[in-house]
Amino acid sequence: MSDLLAQAAAELYEGDPDEFTQRRTELATHARDSGEPAVAKQITALRKPTRAAWVLNQLARAKPDTPARLDAMAAELRTGTRIRELTQARNALIDELTRQAFAAAHLSDPPFALTEDVRATLGAALADPEVAAAVAAGTLVRAAHWAGFGPVPLAPAPPPRAVASQEKVRTEPAPPPPDKIIEAERAVADALRSSDAAAAAEERLEETVATLEAQLEQARERLALARREAYQAQSRLRRVTAELGRIRK
């Protein structure tokens, strides 16, 4: 990554998402004017982060030890031992990092949905190295949700319960039937597919907008040049006409 691109990415993913598109256009124009058309194209291709992604990008900058803490917890979870203890430690870490993320973003009363997206992304970072790398780089573009596959548990495993008596066994609720579990799993899978499709559509529209913005900027530059040339041509015409008038006299 070139220095110009790295600087642009750092500024864009640290700045306010509401100003992302305009600032991206300005930075791409600057790169193009600096004789770096390839870098300008790469800057234009940078995706606007969602609010949850932006919050976590602030965490990466405010707390540089976050990636190391996530890596250490993920390594412990992969051992598959002390599940109950590690699950509690995992949840405590996610709680702490979530608080730190909102503090870094100066959001004292975030909405529930935003909080859940931040927590879910931190949980996904413990299970998915690609998500962890994006969190570490501070260049997340959207929240991540772990699908539930792999060695790292996303939800606490129920602790073993001692059976005090046969009477207790009889009064405990029966586990849900298999068909209900399958139905719930299908619903989760459908929701994940819908989420992925919506995110992909959003990304395609972002790319279209970025392309149109770049084309608009280029058209404006061509218009300004054409206006200058037209003005110069008119000035020459006036001078020549005036000279011709003097000659005829």
N, C-alpha and C positions, 0 to 999 in steps of 0.2 A: 504494500500500500504506500503510495506516494505521501510526502509530508503534507501537501496541499489537501489531498483527500482525507488523510487522518485528522487534520485540523478541522476540516469541514464536518466530518462525522462526529467528532468530539463536541463541537459547538451545537450541532443540530440535536443530538440525543441528550444533551444537557439542558438545552433551552426549552421554553414553553412550547408544548405541542401545537397550541393555537397559532403560533408564529412560524411553525416549521416550514410550511409550503412556501411562504413568501421569502423566508431567509434562504431556503434551499435554492430558489431561483436566483437570488442575489449572489450566492456563493458560486453557483454554476457559471453565471455570467462573468464573475471575477476570474474564474479559472480559464474561461474561454478567451477573455481579454488578455490574460497572462501568457497566451500561447500554449495552453494545455487543453485542447479540445477533448482528448480522451478522458482526462480527469473530470472535465465538465460533464461529460456523459455519465460517468460513474456517480458523480454527486447527484445528478438528476434522478438516478435510479435508486437512491437511498429512500427507504420507505418511512413514512410518518409513523411514530409509535402511538399505540393506544395509551390512554391515561395510566393504566396499570403498568404497562411496560415502562413508561416514563418515570413512574414512582420508583421502580426497581433500578432504573438507570441512575437515579439520584443516590440510591443506596450504594451502588458500586463505587461511586465517586466519594461519598462521605465516609464509607467504612471499607477501606481497601482490604481488610482481613476477611471480608464476607466469603470470597471464593474458597479460601483455605478452611474456613469453618464448615462450609457446606461439603467440601471434599472429605474432611475428616469424619463428618457424620455419615456420609454415604459409605465410606469404607467400613465403618463399624456396622452399619446396617447390613452390609453384604456378608458379614460373618455368619448371620443367621442364629446367633446366640444372644442370650439375655434379651429376648424380644420385648418383654414387658418393660424392662428398664430402659431399653433403647428407644422404644416407642414414646415413652414419656419425655426422654431427652430430645427426641426429634421434634415433638410438638412444642416443647419449650423453646427450642432454637427457632422454629418458624414464628412463634409468637414474638420473640425478641426481635428478630430481623424485620418482621412486619412493622413493629412499633418504630424501629430505627428508620425504616424506609419512609414512613409517613412523616416522621420528624425531619428527615433530610429534605423532603418535598414541601415542608411547611404546611402540611394538611393536618389540622388538629381534630377534625371531625369528619373523616371520610365516610362516604356511603357504604352500606353493607356489601353491595355487589362489587364495588372497587376493592374492598378489603378481602373479599373471598377470591378475587382474581389474583391479587398479590400473594395470598397464602398458597393458592393452588400452584402458582408458578414456582414458588420456592420449593413446594413439595415435588414438583416435576423436576426441578434442578437436582434433587437428591437421587432421582431415578434415571435421568437422561443426561449423559455427558454433553450433548449438543446444547441443551437448555442451560446447563451449568456454565458452559463456555460463553454463551450469549450474556448471561447474568454477569459473569466475570468481566467481560469486555465493556459492559455498560451500553450495549447496542441492541437491546431487545426492541422488537417492533410490535409484539402483541403478547398477551398472556398465554401461558402454556398450561395444559391440563393433562396430567398423566393418565393414560388409558386403563391402568390397573394391571398391566402385564410386566413381568420382570421380577428381580429378586428383592426390590425394596418395597416394603409395605407402605401404602399411603394412609391407611386408617388403622387405628389401634386394633391389634388382635385381641379377642375377648380372653381374659385371664381364666385359667382353669378354676372350676368351682367345686368345692367339696360337697358331697352329698351327705347331709346330716342324717337323713332317715329315708325310709321308703315312702313315707307320707309326703316328704318334700319333693321327691321324684314325681309323684303322682300329681302334685299341684303345680309344678312348673309348666309353663306354656310349651306346646309342642313346636318343633322347628317348622319353618314354612315349607310347604310341599315343593318338590323339585320343579314342577311346572311354573310356580310363582317365581322361583329364583331365575329360571330361564327367561321368563317374561321380563323381569326387571333388568337382566343383563342385556337383553335385546333392546330395551328402551334406552339404556345407557349408551349402547353402541349406536343406535339411531341418532341420539342427541349429539354424540361426538361427530358423526358423519355430517350432520346438519351444521354443527359449529365449524368444522373444517371447510365445508362448502361455502359458508358465509365468509369465512376469513379469506378463502381463495378469491371469491368475488370482490371482496374489498381490496385485495392486493392488485387484482387486474384493473380495477377502476382507478386506484392510486397511480398505477403505471400509465394509464391512459391520460389522466390529468397531468402527470409530470411531463409526458411527451407533448401534450398540447401547450403546456406552459412554456416549454423550451421552444416549440415552434412559434408561439406568440412572441417570445422575446426576440427570436431571430427576425421575425417579420417586422417588429418595431425597429430593429436596427437597420433593416433594409429600407424601411419607410423614411427614417431619419436621413439616411444617405441619399435617397432619391430626392428628398426635399432640399438638401444642401446642393445637389447637382442642379436641380431646377432653378434654385435661387441664383446660383453662379451663372447658369445659362441666360437667365433673364437679365442679369447685370451686364453680361457681355453684349447681349442684344441691345440694351439701352446705350452702351458706350459706342457700339458700332453705328447705331442709328444716329446718335449725336454727331459722330465724326463725319458720317455721310452728309448730314445736313450742312455742316461747316464747309465741306468740299464743294457742295453744289452752290453755295453762296459765292 
